[in-house]
């Protein structure tokens, strides 16, 4: 690679890449699958890379100048008896001129031979171009695009695009996202379809930079350097993809099509290791930016999933009853700061002379002693209710406790109550109610807190959208914690739920709703470079081969949509969104009315309006509004179903209340709770009849306490 920082400022760039011959179908009907042409081109055109490189020519040593010694001999014959010094100098000059002419002839012959060899190599390379592929060259200095390969047997010669001086370029509105629409300085139009997505994106960006520099929209020197850095990164990324050297490549080439970037440089420029290292470092920075942005998209996607799940939980007939419960010693902080926490670890006399770190270490030891008792309690609860999933430990490390105390409790490690911890996953809201009742009746004397605040519909969730129940018990003088998860919530992230919570807290994702807002403030060049990383991420999965179960790539393409939207590539944003909407609608786990599908339709509306496609955008907007009305209708039907369980006289009395207008909301809530409690009693009798035995003292015990006396449901 020549020295880009030195040469590109005053020179330009040559890009060569493979494009699809319009006379051939795409994808091809026969070959190596949907990417047959691309793979054939890759195999054939890259063959030269595997050939042994010829030994470099050893430069011939410069001819040693001949030294002429002139001897003057005295002769009796007078002046003609020997050659003069002047005669010798003339002879030497003629000899030098003859040798110079000979060297010129040799140099001309070598240049001619070299040109002939390059022409033969190019011809040989072009012979290896498979049917259906054309190689075009873009010269950003001359603003030209021209065909440099031969044609195929079925090429339409009358309509073959051979080249132009480029005046404008834009993305084409096709389904494969590989097309570039070109306009020449003479007003002629042509469309090129690349063999892969990243070629089309890189060429379009290179042309945009080229035209921006020429139009004087950016300083010439700065624009040239920007073009150099971008295209160097693109070429570097493409080489990684082609050789399977990307982090996810696992050593396998990813269908890398023939693609090269060469700098137009002055003679004498050599390979610059420093420049290559600089490109590698820049790629690492941009890759980190892409990974971070993609993570934000993932975090906000999962938060939306949690919100959708909670909306469904609220439709459960027993939810109003669950929502009416107040819990026990529940501060309602939901994972945020809580300096006034009521339930804390017991302060021991020796703690007065200990540091917070030493206290935390002592609490870890106490947690290890309490762990066996917590295991027995979890076994008892899980065995009675048939838990979906159970987990115990590990004991929290003291360093983690110090960080948590500093962040939430003013550095007071005694307020950390999950040194000894376990988790239970219940099937649904009725099972959670049964668990609360069983725990109260079986382990009531040792329960110190029941935290239900995050499950209340008017309370905010934990950071990141999660909601659960927490039960704190005192075992062997140490406060332990049981986290009770609802199965639908648990399914969103599983054991990675805490990582989601931690990242959402660290990056304050609850402060914005649109993941594309994370791109705000980025300059155009940086966005273009992140798009290169996006294409690297999806290089093994072209968009027209994407299936509904390719979750990783669906997220990659969704993140790329945001880059396209911010970068003004609304045509490719529209194309990608249409693919994603189709896939989400086809997914058996999601469907056309799911919030993800609706969200994609909202972005599609924005992309259409940005292209002045107002009529179609209005149709999309109407679909989104219709979906919202449908959700509201489902909620109303669920409420009606609850009230249908009530006695008609009770309902009539509520309607005839003279103070109805002032107390309408309050009465509606009360009646919903009554109806919900009635449903709970019915479900309890059908599914959890053993709870009556627990109230009679037959529930399992851990041996450390007596069962709590039965309490009336009205006081629960």
C-alpha positions in Angstrom: 0.0 0.0 0.0 1.5 3.3 -1.0 1.8 6.2 1.4 -1.8 7.5 1.4 -1.2 10.5 3.6 1.5 11.8 1.2 0.2 10.8 -2.2 -3.6 11.0 -1.9 -3.6 14.7 -1.2 -2.5 15.6 -4.7 -3.5 12.4 -6.5 -6.6 10.2 -6.4 -7.8 6.7 -6.0 -8.6 3.8 -8.4 -11.2 1.3 -7.3 -11.9 -1.9 -9.3 -14.8 -4.2 -8.4 -17.1 -6.8 -9.9 -20.6 -5.9 -11.1 -23.4 -8.1 -12.4 -24.0 -8.1 -16.2 -27.6 -7.0 -16.7 -28.1 -9.8 -19.3 -27.7 -12.4 -16.5 -30.3 -13.4 -13.8 -29.6 -12.6 -10.2 -29.3 -14.7 -8.2 -28.3 -17.2 -10.8 -30.5 -20.2 -11.3 -27.6 -22.6 -11.2 -24.3 -22.6 -9.3 -23.3 -22.5 -5.7 -26.5 -21.2 -4.2 -27.9 -17.7 -4.1 -24.4 -16.2 -4.2 -23.1 -18.3 -7.1 -21.9 -15.4 -9.2 -20.2 -13.8 -6.3 -18.5 -17.0 -5.2 -17.4 -17.8 -8.8 -16.0 -14.4 -9.2 -14.2 -14.7 -5.9 -12.7 -18.1 -6.8 -11.6 -17.1 -10.2 -10.4 -13.5 -9.7 -8.6 -14.3 -6.5 -6.7 -17.1 -8.1 -3.8 -14.8 -9.0 -3.3 -14.0 -5.3 -2.3 -17.7 -4.7 0.3 -17.8 -7.5 3.9 -17.6 -6.5 5.3 -14.2 -6.8 8.2 -13.9 -9.3 11.6 -13.1 -7.8 12.3 -9.4 -7.9 14.6 -8.3 -10.6 18.1 -7.5 -9.5 19.0 -4.1 -10.9 21.9 -4.1 -13.2 24.9 -2.3 -11.9 25.6 1.0 -13.6 28.3 0.8 -16.3 31.7 1.8 -15.1 33.0 4.7 -17.1 36.0 3.8 -19.2 39.2 5.6 -18.2 41.3 6.7 -21.1 45.0 7.2 -20.6 46.6 9.4 -23.2 50.3 8.9 -23.7 52.2 11.5 -25.6 55.1 10.0 -27.5 57.9 12.1 -28.9 58.5 11.3 -32.5 61.0 12.5 -35.0 58.2 12.4 -37.5 56.9 15.7 -36.3 53.3 16.4 -35.3 51.8 13.5 -37.2 53.8 11.0 -35.3 50.9 10.5 -32.6 47.3 11.3 -31.6 46.7 14.5 -29.8 44.7 15.0 -26.6 41.9 16.7 -28.5 41.4 13.7 -30.8 41.2 11.3 -27.8 38.4 13.5 -26.2 36.3 13.4 -29.3 36.5 9.7 -29.5 35.4 9.3 -25.9 32.4 11.6 -26.3 31.2 9.6 -29.3 31.5 6.4 -27.3 29.4 7.9 -24.4 26.7 9.1 -26.8 26.6 5.7 -28.4 26.2 4.0 -25.0 23.5 6.5 -23.9 21.5 5.8 -27.0 21.9 2.1 -26.4 20.6 2.5 -22.8 17.7 4.6 -24.0 16.8 1.8 -26.5 17.1 -0.8 -23.7 14.9 1.3 -21.4 12.3 1.8 -24.1 12.3 -1.9 -24.8 11.9 -2.8 -21.2 9.0 -0.3 -20.8 7.4 -1.8 -23.9 7.9 -5.3 -22.6 6.5 -4.3 -19.2 3.5 -2.7 -20.8 2.9 -5.8 -22.9 3.3 -8.0 -19.9 0.8 -5.9 -17.9 -1.6 -6.0 -20.8 -1.2 -9.8 -21.1 -1.8 -10.2 -17.3 -4.9 -8.0 -17.5 -6.1 -10.0 -20.4 -5.4 -13.2 -18.6 -7.2 -11.9 -15.5 -10.2 -10.8 -17.5 -10.3 -14.3 -19.1 -10.9 -15.6 -15.6 -13.9 -13.3 -15.0 -16.8 -15.7 -15.0 -20.0 -15.4 -17.1 -22.2 -12.7 -15.8 -19.6 -10.5 -14.2 -18.1 -7.3 -15.4 -15.2 -5.4 -13.9 -15.4 -1.6 -13.7 -12.8 0.9 -12.6 -13.6 4.1 -10.8 -10.9 6.9 -11.0 -11.7 9.6 -8.4 -9.0 11.9 -9.9 -10.5 11.8 -13.4 -14.1 11.3 -12.2 -14.4 8.4 -14.6 -16.0 5.0 -14.5 -15.1 2.6 -17.3 -15.4 -1.1 -18.2 -12.0 -2.8 -18.0 -12.9 -6.5 -18.4 -14.1 -8.5 -21.4 -17.8 -9.2 -21.9 -19.8 -12.4 -21.5 -21.3 -14.5 -24.2 -24.9 -13.2 -23.5 -23.9 -9.6 -22.9 -26.3 -7.1 -24.6 -23.7 -5.1 -26.6 -26.1 -2.4 -27.7 -27.0 -1.5 -24.1 -23.7 -2.3 -22.5 -22.5 0.5 -20.2 -18.8 1.1 -21.0 -18.1 4.2 -19.0 -18.8 7.9 -18.3 -17.5 11.0 -16.6 -19.6 11.0 -13.4 -21.6 14.1 -12.4 -23.9 12.5 -9.8 -24.7 9.2 -8.1 -27.4 7.8 -5.9 -28.5 4.4 -4.5 -31.0 2.5 -6.6 -34.4 1.4 -5.3 -34.0 -2.4 -5.7 -34.5 -5.2 -3.3 -31.0 -6.5 -3.1 -29.4 -3.1 -2.1 -26.5 -3.4 -4.5 -27.5 -0.9 -7.2 -25.9 2.5 -8.0 -27.7 5.1 -10.3 -25.1 7.1 -12.2 -25.5 10.4 -14.1 -22.8 11.7 -16.5 -21.8 15.2 -17.2 -23.7 14.9 -20.5 -26.9 14.0 -18.6 -26.8 10.3 -19.5 -28.0 7.7 -17.0 -26.8 4.2 -16.1 -27.3 1.8 -13.3 -24.6 -0.6 -12.0 -25.5 -3.6 -9.8 -22.5 -4.8 -7.6 -22.0 -8.4 -6.7 -22.1 -7.6 -3.0 -23.5 -4.9 -0.8 -20.3 -3.4 0.5 -19.0 -2.7 -3.0 -22.1 -0.6 -3.8 -21.9 1.3 -0.5 -18.1 1.9 -0.7 -18.4 3.1 -4.4 -21.3 5.4 -3.7 -19.5 7.0 -0.7 -16.3 7.4 -2.8 -18.2 9.1 -5.5 -19.9 11.4 -3.0 -16.5 12.3 -1.5 -15.1 12.9 -5.0 -17.9 15.2 -6.0 -17.9 17.0 -2.7 -14.2 17.7 -3.1 -14.6 18.9 -6.7 -17.6 21.1 -5.9 -15.5 23.0 -3.3 -17.8 21.9 -0.4 -14.8 20.9 1.6 -11.2 22.0 1.6 -9.4 20.2 -1.2 -6.5 18.9 1.0 -8.8 17.8 3.8 -11.3 16.2 1.4 -8.6 14.2 -0.2 -7.3 13.0 3.1 -10.8 12.1 4.1 -11.3 10.1 0.9 -7.9 8.4 1.4 -8.7 7.4 5.0 -12.2 6.1 4.2 -11.1 4.1 1.2 -8.1 2.7 3.0 -10.4 1.5 5.8 -12.8 0.0 3.3 -10.0 -1.9 1.5 -8.6 -3.1 4.8 -12.0 -4.3 6.0 -12.6 -6.0 2.7 -9.3 -7.9 2.9 -10.2 -9.1 6.4 -13.6 -10.3 5.1 -12.1 -12.0 2.1 -9.5 -13.9 4.2 -11.9 -14.8 7.0 -9.8 -12.7 9.4 -12.7 -10.8 11.0 -13.6 -11.6 14.7 -16.6 -13.7 13.6 -15.0 -15.1 10.5 -13.4 -18.1 12.2 -10.8 -18.3 9.5 -13.4 -18.7 6.7 -13.6 -16.4 3.7 -17.0 -14.7 3.5 -17.7 -14.7 -0.2 -15.3 -11.9 -0.8 -15.8 -10.6 -4.3 -12.9 -9.2 -6.4 -12.4 -5.7 -5.1 -9.3 -3.5 -4.9 -8.4 0.0 -4.0 -5.2 1.6 -5.4 -3.9 5.0 -4.8 -2.7 7.0 -7.8 0.7 8.0 -6.7 3.9 9.4 -8.0 6.7 7.0 -9.0 9.0 6.0 -6.2 6.3 5.7 -3.5 6.9 2.5 -1.5 4.9 0.3 0.8 4.4 2.1 4.1 4.0 -0.1 7.1 3.3 2.9 9.3 0.3 3.8 7.1 -1.0 0.2 7.3 -0.7 0.2 11.1 -2.5 3.5 11.2 -5.4 2.1 9.2 -5.6 -1.0 11.6 -5.8 1.3 14.6 -8.5 3.4 13.0 -10.5 0.3 12.2 -10.2 -0.8 15.9 -11.6 2.6 17.0 -14.5 2.5 14.5 -15.2 -1.2 15.3 -15.6 -0.2 19.0 -18.0 2.6 18.0 -20.1 0.1 16.0 -20.1 -2.4 18.8 -21.3 0.2 21.3 -24.0 1.6 19.0 -25.2 -2.0 18.2 -25.3 -2.7 22.0 -27.5 0.4 22.5 -29.9 -0.9 19.8 -30.0 -4.3 21.6 -30.6 -2.7 25.0 -33.5 -0.6 23.8 -34.9 -3.5 21.9 -34.9 -5.6 25.0 -36.4 -2.8 27.1 -39.3 -2.6 24.6 -39.7 -6.4 24.9 -40.0 -6.1 28.7 -42.6 -3.4 28.3 -44.6 -5.5 25.9 -44.4 -8.5 28.3 -45.6 -6.4 31.2 -48.5 -5.1 29.2 -49.5 -8.7 28.6 -49.1 -9.5 32.3 -51.4 -6.7 33.2 -54.1 -8.4 31.1 -54.1 -11.5 33.4 -57.3 -11.6 35.4 -55.5 -11.8 38.7 -53.2 -8.8 38.0 -55.5 -6.1 39.5 -55.4 -8.1 42.8 -51.6 -8.4 42.6 -51.4 -4.7 41.8 -53.4 -3.8 44.9 -50.9 -5.5 47.3 -48.6 -3.2 49.2 -45.8 -5.7 50.0 -43.8 -5.6 53.2 -41.2 -2.9 54.0 -41.2 -2.1 50.3 -39.5 1.3 49.8 -40.4 1.4 46.1 -36.9 2.4 44.9 -36.9 -0.1 42.1 -33.1 -0.3 41.8 -32.4 3.4 42.1 -30.8 5.2 45.0 -32.3 4.4 48.4 -30.3 5.8 51.3 -33.2 5.2 53.8 -33.5 1.5 53.2 -35.5 -0.1 56.1 -34.2 -3.7 56.0 -30.5 -3.9 56.5 -27.9 -6.4 57.8 -27.5 -6.6 61.6 -24.7 -4.4 62.9 -22.3 -6.4 65.0 -20.3 -4.8 67.9 -17.0 -5.5 66.3 -18.0 -3.5 63.2 -17.3 -0.2 65.0 -13.6 -0.8 64.6 -13.7 -2.1 61.1 -13.6 -0.5 57.7 -16.4 -0.9 55.1 -14.3 -3.4 53.2 -13.6 -5.5 56.4 -17.4 -5.4 57.2 -18.2 -6.6 53.7 -15.8 -9.5 54.0 -17.4 -10.5 57.3 -20.9 -10.3 55.7 -19.7 -12.6 52.9 -18.6 -15.2 55.5 -22.0 -15.0 57.2 -23.7 -15.3 53.8 -21.8 -18.5 53.2 -23.0 -19.9 56.5 -26.6 -19.0 55.7 -26.5 -20.4 52.2 -27.5 -24.0 53.1 -30.7 -22.8 54.8 -31.6 -20.7 51.8 -31.1 -23.7 49.6 -33.5 -25.8 51.7 -36.2 -23.0 51.6 -35.9 -22.7 47.8 -36.2 -26.5 47.4 -39.4 -26.4 49.5 -41.0 -23.6 47.5 -39.9 -25.0 44.2 -41.1 -28.5 45.0 -44.6 -27.3 46.0 -45.2 -25.0 43.0 -43.3 -26.8 40.2 -40.9 -23.9 39.4 -39.8 -23.2 35.8 -36.3 -22.5 36.9 -34.4 -22.4 40.2 -30.9 -21.0 40.9 -28.9 -20.5 44.1 -25.8 -18.4 44.6 -23.0 -17.6 44.2 -22.4 -15.5 47.2 -21.7 -11.9 46.2 -18.1 -10.9 46.3 -17.1 -8.2 48.8 -15.8 -6.0 46.0 -19.1 -6.1 44.2 -20.9 -5.3 47.5 -18.6 -2.2 48.0 -19.5 -1.0 44.5 -23.2 -1.5 45.0 -23.1 0.2 48.4 -21.3 3.2 47.0 -23.7 3.5 44.1 -27.0 3.0 45.9 -26.6 3.3 49.7 -24.1 6.0 50.4 -21.3 3.4 50.8 -23.1 1.6 53.7 -22.4 -2.1 53.1 -25.0 -3.1 55.8 -27.7 -2.0 53.4 -26.6 -4.6 50.8 -29.0 -7.5 51.4 -28.2 -9.9 48.5 -24.8 -11.3 49.7 -26.7 -14.7 50.0 -29.1 -14.9 47.1 -31.2 -17.2 45.0 -33.7 -17.0 42.2 -37.0 -18.7 41.5 -38.9 -18.4 38.1 -42.7 -18.8 38.3 -44.9 -19.6 35.4 -47.3 -16.6 35.6 -49.0 -14.1 38.0 -51.3 -16.7 39.7 -48.2 -18.8 40.5 -46.6 -15.7 42.0 -49.6 -15.1 44.2 -49.5 -18.8 45.3 -45.8 -18.4 46.1 -46.4 -15.3 48.2 -49.1 -17.1 50.1 -47.0 -20.2 50.6 -44.0 -18.2 51.8 -46.1 -16.2 54.2 -47.8 -19.3 55.7 -44.6 -21.4 55.8 -41.8 -19.0 56.5 -43.6 -15.9 57.8 -41.5 -15.4 61.0 -38.3 -15.0 59.1 -39.6 -12.8 56.2 -38.3 -9.3 56.6 -39.3 -7.7 53.3 -41.6 -8.5 50.3 -40.8 -6.0 47.5 -43.5 -5.8 44.8 -43.1 -2.2 43.8 -41.7 -2.8 40.4 -44.7 -4.9 39.5 -47.1 -2.0 40.1 -48.5 -0.5 36.9 -48.1 3.1 38.2 -44.5 2.5 39.4 -41.5 2.7 37.2 -39.6 -0.5 36.3 -36.1 -1.4 37.2 -33.5 0.3 35.0 -33.8 -1.3 31.5 -37.5 -2.2 31.9 -37.3 -5.3 34.0 -39.8 -6.0 36.8 -39.7 -8.7 39.5 -40.5 -9.5 43.1 -37.9 -9.8 45.9 -38.3 -11.6 49.2 -35.8 -11.0 52.0 -35.5 -13.5 54.8 -33.3 -13.6 57.9 -31.3 -16.8 58.2 -28.8 -17.4 61.0 -28.8 -13.6 61.7 -28.1 -12.7 58.1 -30.5 -11.1 55.6 -30.8 -13.2 52.4 -32.7 -12.5 49.2 -34.9 -14.6 46.9 -35.5 -13.0 43.5 -38.8 -14.1 42.1 -39.1 -13.8 38.3 -42.1 -14.2 36.1 -41.4 -16.6 33.2 -42.5 -14.2 30.4 -40.1 -11.6 31.7 -37.3 -14.1 32.3 -37.5 -15.4 28.7 -36.5 -12.0 27.2 -32.9 -12.2 28.4 -32.6 -15.2 30.6 -29.5 -15.3 32.7 -28.2 -12.3 30.8 -30.9 -10.1 32.4 -28.5 -8.8 35.0 -26.0 -7.8 32.3 -28.8 -6.0 30.5 -29.7 -4.2 33.7 -26.0 -3.2 34.4 -25.4 -1.9 30.9 -28.7 0.1 30.9 -27.7 1.6 34.2 -24.1 2.4 33.1 -25.2 4.1 29.8 -28.4 5.7 31.1 -30.5 4.1 28.3 -33.8 5.0 30.1 -33.1 8.7 29.2 -34.0 8.1 25.5 -36.4 6.0 23.5 -34.9 6.0 20.0 -31.7 4.0 19.6 -30.8 6.0 16.5 -30.4 9.0 18.8 -27.0 7.5 19.9 -25.7 8.6 16.5 -26.4 12.2 17.1 -23.3 14.4 16.8 -21.3 12.1 14.6 -19.6 13.7 11.5 -20.3 12.4 8.1 -16.9 10.6 7.7 -17.3 8.7 11.0 -20.8 7.6 10.0 -19.5 6.4 6.7 -16.8 4.4 8.5 -19.2 2.9 10.9 -21.3 1.7 7.9 -18.2 -0.1 6.7 -18.1 -1.9 10.1 -21.8 -2.7 9.7 -21.2 -4.2 6.3 -18.4 -6.2 7.8 -20.8 -7.6 10.4 -23.3 -8.7 7.8 -20.8 -9.8 5.1 -21.7 -13.5 5.4 -25.4 -12.8 5.3 -26.5 -10.7 2.3 -29.9 -9.1 2.9 -31.7 -11.1 0.2 -30.7 -14.4 2.0 -31.8 -13.3 5.5 -34.4 -15.5 7.2 -36.7 -14.7 10.2 -34.7 -16.8 12.6 -31.4 -15.0 12.0 -31.7 -12.8 15.1 -28.1 -11.7 15.2 -28.1 -10.4 11.6 -31.6 -8.9 12.0 -30.2 -6.7 14.8 -27.2 -5.8 12.7 -29.4 -4.7 9.8 -31.7 -2.8 12.1 -28.7 -0.9 13.5 -27.5 -0.2 10.0 -30.9 1.3 9.2 -30.2 4.0 11.7 -26.9 4.8 10.0 -28.6 5.0 6.7 -31.3 7.3 8.1 -28.7 9.6 9.6 -26.5 9.5 6.5 -29.2 10.4 4.1 -29.3 7.0 2.4 -33.1 6.8 2.7 -33.5 4.5 -0.3 -31.4 1.8 1.3 -33.0 2.4 4.7 -36.4 1.8 3.0 -35.2 -1.4 1.3 -33.7 -2.8 4.5 -36.8 -1.9 6.6 -39.1 -3.7 4.1 -37.0 -6.8 4.4 -37.1 -6.6 8.2 -40.8 -6.0 8.4 -41.4 -9.0 6.1 -39.2 -11.2 8.3 -40.8 -10.0 11.6 -44.3 -10.6 10.2 -43.3 -14.1 9.2 -41.8 -14.9 12.6 -44.0 -17.3 14.6 -42.9 -15.6 17.8 -43.5 -12.0 16.7 -46.0 -11.5 13.8 -47.4 -8.4 12.1 -48.9 -6.8 15.2 -45.9 -7.1 17.5 -44.3 -3.9 18.8 -41.1 -4.6 16.9 -42.9 -4.8 13.6 -44.9 -1.7 14.4 -41.7 0.1 15.4 -40.1 -0.9 12.0 -43.2 0.4 10.2 -42.8 3.8 12.0 -39.2 4.0 10.7 -40.4 3.1 7.3 -42.9 5.9 7.4 -40.0 8.3 8.2 -37.9 6.9 5.3 -40.7 7.3 2.9 -41.5 10.9 3.9 -37.8 11.8 3.5 -38.2 10.6 -0.2 -41.4 12.6 -0.6 -43.4 9.4 -0.9 -46.2 10.9 1.2 -49.1 8.8 0.0 -47.4 5.5 1.0 -46.2 7.0 4.2 -49.8 8.0 5.1 -50.9 4.4 4.5 -48.1 3.1 6.9 -49.2 5.7 9.5 -52.8 4.5 9.3 -51.6 0.9 9.9 -49.7 2.0 13.0 -52.7 3.9 14.4 -54.9 0.9 13.7 -52.6 -1.3 15.7 -52.8 1.0 18.7 -56.6 1.0 18.5 -56.5 -2.8 18.5 -54.3 -2.9 21.6 -56.7 -0.5 23.4 -59.6 -2.7 22.4 -57.9 -5.8 23.9 -57.4 -4.0 27.2 -61.0 -2.9 27.3 -62.2 -6.5 26.6 -60.0 -7.8 29.5 -61.5 -5.2 31.8 -65.0 -6.2 30.7 -64.2 -9.8 31.3 -63.3 -9.0 34.9 -66.5 -7.1 35.6 -68.5 -9.9 34.1 -67.4 -12.0 37.1 -69.1 -9.5 39.5 -72.6 -9.8 41.0 -75.0 -7.7 38.8 -76.4 -6.0 41.9 -73.0 -4.8 43.0 -72.3 -3.5 39.5 -75.7 -1.7 39.4 -75.0 -0.1 42.8 -71.8 1.3 41.5 -73.5 2.8 38.5 -76.3 4.5 40.6 -73.8 6.1 43.0 -74.7 9.8 43.1 -71.0 10.7 43.6 -69.9 8.6 40.7 -68.2 11.5 38.8 -66.0 12.3 41.7 -65.2 8.7 42.7 -65.4 7.1 39.3 -61.7 6.2 39.0 -61.4 5.0 42.6 -64.5 2.8 42.4 -63.5 1.4 39.1 -60.2 0.3 40.6 -61.9 -1.2 43.7 -64.4 -3.1 41.5 -61.5 -4.4 39.3 -59.7 -5.6 42.4 -62.8 -7.4 43.7 -63.3 -9.1 40.4 -59.7 -10.0 40.1 -59.7 -11.5 43.6 -62.7 -13.6 42.7 -60.8 -14.9 39.7 -57.8 -15.7 42.0 -59.9 -17.7 44.4 -61.2 -19.7 41.5 -57.7 -20.4 40.1 -56.4 -21.1 43.6 -59.0 -23.8 44.1 -58.3 -25.4 40.7 -54.5 -25.2 40.7 -53.3 -24.6 44.2 -55.6 -26.5 46.5 -52.5 -27.6 48.6 -52.3 -24.0 50.0 -55.2 -24.8 52.3 -53.0 -27.6 53.8 -50.2 -25.0 54.2 -52.6 -22.8 56.2 -53.3 -25.8 58.4 -49.6 -26.2 59.3 -48.7 -29.0 56.8 -46.4 -27.0 54.7 -42.7 -27.9 54.5 -40.4 -26.2 57.0 -36.6 -25.6 57.1 -36.5 -26.5 60.9 -35.6 -23.0 62.0 -39.1 -21.7 62.7 -42.8 -22.5 63.1 -45.3 -22.0 60.2 -47.2 -18.8 60.3 -50.8 -19.0 61.4 -53.4 -18.9 58.6 -54.6 -15.4 57.7 -57.8 -14.3 56.0 -57.3 -13.4 52.3 -59.0 -10.0 53.0 -56.0 -9.0 55.1 -53.5 -10.2 52.6 
